[in-house]
């Protein structure tokens, strides 16, 4: 009788521990999937950041060229009516 109770208790403990292992594995996979999504988002942000830095560098370069043209070379922008557009 005592051994039957111990056997039932051991079976219940075994069942609960196996359910806890399954839940733990499921939860760890959910966390891993979430980490993968966050890393993908981070990669996208890093690409966007690089593109923005490149664009900023290009804009700074254009501004620098304009300043050099105005200050050192004493160039001025022609009037609109003096600009001739050539079609390719």
Number of C-alpha atoms within 10 A of each C-alpha: 6 7 8 9 10 11 12 12 12 12 12 12 12 12 12 12 12 12 12 12 12 12 12 12 12 12 12 12 12 12 12 12 12 12 12 12 12 12 12 12 12 12 12 12 12 12 12 12 12 12 12 12 12 12 12 12 12 12 12 12 12 12 12 12 12 16 14 13 14 13 11 9 10 9 12 10 10 8 7 7 6 8 9 7 6 5 4 3
